[in-house]
Amino acid sequence: MTKPYDLEERTFLFAKECRIYIRTLPKTTSNIEDSKQLVRSSGSVGANYIEANEKLGTKDLIFRLKISRKEAKESKYWLRLLHELNPDQKTLSDSLLFEIEELRKILSAIITKTSK
């Protein structure tokens, strides 16, 4: 599948795919709690990126992008936990782990470029 070039759309699709993935998981206590955290952080990646685009200046842009990147790192953490504890769903979580790492790298590149 080709990833959209529009980062707002790409972060939206990531959050959506996380929610679809969560629906496939067994309803254990840890899955429910970890899934709640993933829902929050995966949605925050895109929400903070959108806020960054409404920048009030370069400092604000960089600050919002760093928050978005931080949420991407947090999403990766929750995904890794769910990935390890739900081996039957590894195909879905593998693709999400790959995508969140790509998003993190893109955000880091934008932060580096904008900071110069």
C-alpha positions in Angstrom: 0.0 0.0 0.0 1.3 3.4 -0.9 1.5 5.9 2.0 0.0 9.3 1.5 2.4 12.2 1.0 0.2 14.4 3.2 1.5 13.9 6.7 -1.8 15.0 8.3 -3.6 12.2 6.4 -0.8 9.7 7.1 -1.0 10.4 10.9 -4.8 10.1 10.7 -4.5 6.7 9.0 -2.0 5.5 11.6 -4.4 6.4 14.5 -7.3 4.7 12.6 -5.2 1.6 12.0 -4.3 1.4 15.7 -7.9 1.4 16.6 -8.7 -1.3 14.1 -5.8 -3.4 15.5 -7.1 -2.9 19.0 -10.4 -4.4 18.0 -8.7 -7.7 17.1 -7.1 -8.1 20.5 -8.4 -10.4 23.3 -10.1 -8.4 26.1 -7.5 -9.0 28.8 -6.9 -6.5 31.6 -3.5 -5.6 30.2 -4.7 -5.3 26.6 -7.5 -3.0 27.6 -5.3 -0.7 29.6 -2.4 -0.7 27.1 -4.9 -0.1 24.3 -6.4 2.9 26.0 -2.8 4.4 26.2 -2.3 3.6 22.5 -5.5 5.2 21.5 -4.5 8.4 23.3 -0.9 8.6 22.0 -1.6 7.5 18.4 -4.3 10.2 18.1 -2.0 12.8 19.7 0.7 12.2 17.0 -1.6 13.7 14.3 -3.4 16.2 16.5 -0.2 17.8 17.6 1.1 17.8 14.0 -2.0 19.6 12.9 -1.5 22.1 15.7 2.1 22.6 14.5 0.8 23.5 11.1 -1.1 26.3 12.7 2.1 27.7 14.1 2.4 31.0 15.8 6.1 31.2 14.9 9.1 28.9 14.5 9.5 28.2 18.2 5.9 27.2 18.5 6.2 25.0 15.3 9.3 23.2 16.7 7.7 22.8 20.1 4.5 21.2 18.6 6.5 18.9 16.3 8.6 17.7 19.3 5.3 16.9 21.2 4.1 15.0 18.1 7.4 13.1 18.0 7.2 12.3 21.7 3.7 10.9 21.2 5.0 8.8 18.3 7.7 7.3 20.7 5.0 6.6 23.3 2.8 5.0 20.7 5.7 2.7 19.7 6.1 1.7 23.4 2.5 0.7 23.8 2.5 -1.1 20.4 5.6 -3.0 21.4 3.9 -4.2 24.6 0.8 -5.3 22.7 3.0 -6.8 20.0 4.9 -9.0 22.4 1.9 -10.1 24.4 -0.3 -10.9 21.4 1.7 -13.1 19.1 -1.4 -14.1 17.1 -1.7 -10.5 15.9 1.9 -9.9 15.0 1.2 -9.2 11.3 -0.9 -6.2 12.2 1.4 -4.9 14.9 4.5 -5.4 12.7 3.1 -3.0 10.1 2.0 -0.4 12.8 5.5 -0.6 14.4 7.1 0.0 11.0 4.8 3.0 10.3 5.3 4.7 13.7 9.0 4.5 13.3 8.7 6.0 9.8 6.5 8.8 11.2 9.0 9.4 14.0 11.9 9.7 11.5 9.9 12.1 9.3 9.0 14.3 12.3 12.7 14.3 13.4 13.8 15.3 9.9 11.3 18.2 9.9 12.4 19.3 13.4 16.1 19.2 12.3 15.4 21.1 9.0 13.2 23.7 10.8 15.7 24.3 13.6 18.5 25.3 11.1 
